[in-house]
């Protein structure tokens, strides 16, 4: 018998034996349904158009449902038009109205087809769950249409009369939009984002807005996400890094139009300080055109160099404050011979490609000038006071973590730091050597302290500095390399200095034995579990595959970012896990004017169909069933009285 006090609390929600018994029946029925479909995306990198298309199309699954339902009835172009309507209902309804094609006949046919697709995607859910996802204004009507008995002539007439009334009352467009959004909602049950929402692409803020509207989403933080989270805490090095990357990819819209970061002070400082410097090493990569905040490339290059120099200074100050980071080799501003124009890296000295440093004092190269300090304070305040940025950052905290164990899968962005011999790499944390899951848990606590502790405490300052270490530190699980060679890329021609050596994890994890060891450390069964990983683009064009370690490891960063697509040959992956199989959707480079449906391939079939009762949710439901059964027993014994007795 459960604790009586707890059962009395439970009795407030289920005040009678009948109510408790009914809920037991309901929960047991739910456990016998097929599990919902999980979608795994990684490394979105601000590519909002491509991501929203993949989300609304369920990475091609909606297109497959249309083909299965109507492939033998309607032609291919009509199927494609129906699919596009489901993905972007408002846009396509406006276009059809402009073309004069939104007639009553078209509306009737379209609503009938949408109801059939909706019936298909809702078939594995309870009526109550589907009803909860319906828009309130049309919930009753949709529920009726989804459960028509076609063998009953009266019901068929009733069905057609509902459709006719919707058209006559001129709410057909609203009803079509409601059906399209319900189909989208039902096709994806759980959404997992395996890190790196931010940087490189044009509008990470739009992606965040979309995620905040989604009904069930979790995020495993990537190094680019943590850099933005660090900037939001007021970490000046992270602020500089976020600005530097955005400017280097010409992403002014996300800064100014998206988050309201005022760049006027930076542009004025850069234009004045680097007035006669062409800043050729800092010309931005223009992969996307800004819509709201176009900046001249020449001025952008000056802004890029200005913020990069400030970043190297404040990073050096952090390294000096934290000798435990062991990053003294990254104090490259101090390694420059300002007379000879060379820099010492490792055991060698290399000529500098650029020696125009009007703000650097060779005797104290890490010291900010008064103007730089004032500028940096202004920029940090702009990040600290951006309401939308903090709304998004709080969502990252409330829906995110470094890793997640869910339905037998281990999800994380970067790596579990390892040594070459296959053992877990240790980090000394508050005097204790931590590795594997224990290290990930400790780092997660520090990330929370950096944002939520009150300003002024030493623990807050240390945690805030640690956010920058996670961006580029050798033992950071979200970075996974020995060093970040940003300085070398800007200033040294020798390609060997640009090399960033991967943590041994990336080679070792291709072994099934190593994956099993990682899974065991995180408390997951080796036999049926998988690791789902992002961060490192899979180069399909070079013969790489996203499925590794005999099916134990999935690396699903295939290059959604335009910056990676020449390297990978594709545009990323979605991993899809439904009740019958695991499948990979291979994305095509997004083109709004052409068919972009991904190629879906089944990579693992389940031996038995996975039901809700087999999932983590099912185990939660079983615990609830056990509690309710004890409550029923308490009612029968008279330990708790039913309300109304």
Steps between C-alpha positions, in 0.01 A plus 500: 500500500636840404537776756148588614566875498607479135190298410278761667657765277442277197138457608442873444547441127321162497234542772326164454572136432331539162719799402821321599396178322409691183841666495672163545311368196592812302871483587521126428340562160754775424785262589373257235519759219804528267762750620498846343752600234818671620700731275867583556659807337852631550709806413228730368738798495240768437369344176142586587339450158643151456422398858142627496443317170636176649297544818173571320555225244614255772810441286297350218270279708191709423583467131518122548160498674349689206654254254373199698150647528450659157779364278257284305230769480649843426797600278847585634465876455173501700670299775784752510257791515320338792831445678607862455160614626553298821851643548410866434118537508477881531749564222342252258142606573596860421660390173197293399268791578711727282478245218124465550524127569353497852153404383238319706573176312872533571432568869271198530746264329793635700323471835403140424862416413638675807257314726620170354866590560413618850329168566815317392742694721267493803429127489754404769384753756206497738204721409564708810862570400398596146224720640747685720707590194202636307433875479212574738280678246489194272562216747143363498471512120840337440426228756173421324662487155782274618259238630231475232353156441495470120280190520221715640321695224371758748849562629632552146233763439584661835868509405435673168264747664775604742736566207227691315426715807869586544513629143168685525600681819827609333734348757646242259845663492524509879384140519755390238778674694382328820511157332846565351642605836340201673661264246840661565443473874400134493778380272780583747440395860838592651764732354863472607752770398854364539667840533625802307191702421711816472768654271596488132145512362283811476229478771539274802245721676227385260590136570474567873156658453390190308634263766322690775170434321565126471306273735782268617863595442832452680842641415847363564726805508775537243811717522339776293192500724717523811693791348171692466393391848835627629445832323162531669668455840722800420819306420690753289702237309178322401344833397800567275490146360129517417547837328813390314334189355181687406694778326730249327192334344326831421225415752405853605126429490511252789692749714319824431155406369477174695644583840528878491877501556612855423812488281529873437774547761700212349462630144610852602798368697608269217460765229718742700762258634552302178427787261808441280511121544326298222465207748527254212529201734162590649270536197176322602371184329174599333287184491174688568392856427377711790141618458476761776857600587727502196858607580767595249753211479791742548356634825401146606865391454615782730237407759608136468866582570417739783293244691750219428788698654289583806403132527864384500574750777215400732557128431860550607382665821278197578793264438714702740224487764466122468835317479300178562373529140858432380453719193816712518587393144199707387652829625603578145481879525787464748683264263526761222833671434358841413834618360570200277135434406506132601316282750624199702263202481626184665869457420488706179476864404284613207464830312180691577268574206379822662680728745260793506413512872437863597340401834770259620778611733788254431612532863154400626313345206203366701405839639191665351524865400260736672289515179494120470396465863214750459390328178508155661294619796241641259482173306474286815215718627323462166507120544400521866196718415366315193155376609456257211849356543435428867160352418678260264786431743257414780329259260838339426547452874149373573491260202868420470796318654841370399354154439175307517419134553166428336336178384827311507694764305781724626495844340785753509657749264878466516679215675577322823866607545731198480868416504674315217497177705118506509461613861286802586691829520491654846459864601577629849180663622497655850790276594340178368593313180184452294439326167220361286148558630622649829696764308203580277279543808753733664534711186121525477491640854764762412304608192195562720707692759638729228152625419296464817736587786488861620760735352804577711578159650827327416311181409301700244816654351678164478196332342466787252867465397446124471235564233779633278719196581218275381509680165865419430663307787679172432293301750166656407251231396321740263823604322696174480829631357842582643480872416309766306726642227302816422811719537703282262226508234508879502872569525715198398531362146647162602206254479658266753434759771126497417463135593272424794551145625184313595457340838574123480126444556426562133714206389435274796121544490487318167559185705190324634688408816576867579140602433383228738736633767357852458141373511574299813649808671172685433290214637361377167479137385768421242292254303225727366630854550657752263713813523368790292767759435541827308785752467719333236371523139477165323672524162277284283688605188819350650330170578418564866181363651293634792451148639804381694607239758286227348186713538569618856595858404316746274680822405231717349682825417500477123526870427170687525718812509581633152858549619545121523313374195800504265684296761225245566326476163151504660302724737477303820291219646190436702500183705144368532405248768147361484340185639628279217846628400781752509536692173733768365366780284779640281433867427547673169636858496194714565352682200160665556422472128567128457397168651716445811348182646778304678593144407388271787681170566424246773819419691365274776173309538361430845467128582163574656289808452583750775195592704454790740535253788856423383610866520611734777154655486349154536704440815369828642146392415557163666608675820180704483298182446665343807412808707140495380467130574612571857243782515227259382607257772488781760145588391391135526652459845346825622840657576393795283138604457359579159369852457123499511473212747 
